[in-house]
């Protein structure tokens, strides 16, 4: 009987852990408008996107529609997304737009700029709660970019041209 109880507890624990892992990556909401959609995550749900252990190189750009330097550099990320997709480089544009502006500002911006990279929205009530988890060096200024692979991470609190961005990504492709 003890073995059966232990087995049942183990199954329950595994189910809980599996459910928690799936839930952690589930967006809080998906906002849809005018043929465009964006998933919104709280930081705990977003964190797994910064910790994938597969063979890809991830380029996470933190930006907002109201940030002029962010908007200016977006074409570099779009070009990288298009030119490096076959090299297993994945670009994710992490919008830090205000929660109340997702429908009125972010969705129209994505449509107007015809963004092809994956865009997600990070719901933030207090960035001080999670900035250090992205990088201890991050002051909170945007644009900011995290590039990582299974065995390497680099954080940049700056703007990029395409050539600069490509040069940094190449360091991950050719270590």
N, C-alpha and C positions, 0 to 999 in steps of 0.2 A: 504494500500500500504506500509506503514511503517513497518508493521509486516513482509510482504514478503521480503522487503529489509534486515531487520535484520536477518531473517531466511537464506537468501542467503549468507549474510556475515558470519553467524555462520557456515554454511556448508563449505564455502571456508576456514575459519580459521581451522576447524577441519581437512579438507583434507590436508591443509598445514602442520599442526602439525603431523598428521599421516605419511605423506610423509617424513617429516624431521626425524622422529623417525626411519623409515625404512632405509632411506638413511644413517643416522648416523652409522648404524650397517653394512653397505655394504662395503665390502673390496674395496680398490682402484684398486687392481688388483689381479688376481689369476695366479700364476706362476706354470706351469705344465712341468714336464720333467721326462722321464724314469719311467713312471707309478706312480709318486709321485706329489702331488700338495700342495701348501701352499697359503693361503690368506694373502695379505699384507694390513695393515690398517695404516692410519694416526691416530694420537692420538685421535682426536675427534670421529673417527669411532670406536676406540678401547675402549674408556671410558665406553660404556654400558656393556662391558664384565667384568668390575670391579664393577658394580653396580646392578647386578641382584638381584631381591628381592624374588626369589622363595625359596623353601625349601632345596636347595642343598648347599653343602659346596664346595667352589671353591678354588683351589690351583693353583695360577698363578706363574710360575717360569720364571724369566727374566734371559736369558742366551745368549750365542753366541757360534758358532762352534769353534772360535779361543780362547776361554777362557778355559784353562785347568781345573781349579776347577769346572767350569760349566759342562764340559763333564764328569768329574769324578763322579759328583753327579746324573747325569741323570738316571742311573739305579734305584736309590732310588725312583724317581718320576714315572718311568715306573712300578715299583713294586707296588707302592701305587695306581696307576691307575688301575692295574689289580686286586689287592686284595680288593679295596674299592669301586669299581664301583657299587656293589649291596647295598652299604651303602649311596648312593646318593652323593658321593664325585667325583668331576669333576676336572681333572688335565688339565691345559692348559699351554703348553710350549711356552713362548713368546720370539721368537728369536729377538735379537738386532743386528743380522748380518748386515754388510754394505749393503746398497740398491743394490750396484753393484755386490754383491756376492750371491744373492739369488739363481740364477740358477747354478752358478759354484761351490758353497760351501754348501749352506744349503740343497738344494734338494738331492744332492748325499749323504750328511751326514744322512739325514732322512732315505733314502733307505738303506744305508750301516748298520746303527744301528738298522734298523727295528723298528723305533719308533711307538708305538701304541697310545700314548697320542695325543690329538689334538695339532698340532703345528701351530702357526700363526706367522707372521712376522710383527714387528712394524717398519714402515717407520719413520726414525728419521733424521731430518735435524739439530735440536738443542735440545738435551735432556734437557737442562736447562729450556726449555719452558714447560715441562710436568712432570719432576721428582717429584716436590712437590705435584702434583695432585695424584700421586701414594702413596707417603708418605713424609711428611715433614722431616722425619729423614733420607731419602735416600740421600747418598752422590753421588750416580751414579755408585758405584762399583757393579760388578756382580761376582758371582750369587747373586740374591736377590729374595725373595719370598713373595707374598701376599696371605694370607689365609683369607677368609671371608665367612660369612654366612649372613643371613638377618639381624641379630642383633649383629654381632661381627666382628671385623677386627683386624688382627695382621700382621705386616710387619717385615721381617727378612732380614738383610743384612749380609748374611753368607752362608756357605755351610752346607749341611745336609747329614747325613747317613740315611739309611732307618729307623732305630730305633728312631732317633731324629725326623725325619719328622712325623713318625707315632704317636709319643708322642704328638706332637703339634696338629695334626689333631684330636686325641682323645679328646683333650680339647674342641674342637668344637662339637664333637659328644656327649660327656658327660660333659655338662657345670657345 
